């Protein structure tokens, strides 16, 4: 099976009548598919990690080994 490559969604920035910034996602025919507030959509984009960041984080996690804690002998 061939893996399907997901195409990045292109968003247009608009302003509402109140002046808030918006992201508009369009369908192939040009009609609006989804309209999001810029603030929420941008924050969600920043929270996510890119594939490159995720793979380097996994590699670092595998290479770092923790040392076992030494037990202290009690004087009894």
HELIX and SHEET records of a PDB file:
HELIX    1   1 UNK A   38  UNK A   47  1                                  10    
HELIX    2   2 UNK A   51  UNK A   63  1                                  13    
SHEET    1   A 3 UNK A  11  UNK A  15  0                                        
SHEET    2   A 3 UNK A  21  UNK A  26 -1                                        
SHEET    3   A 3 UNK A  32  UNK A  37 -1                                        
END                                                                             
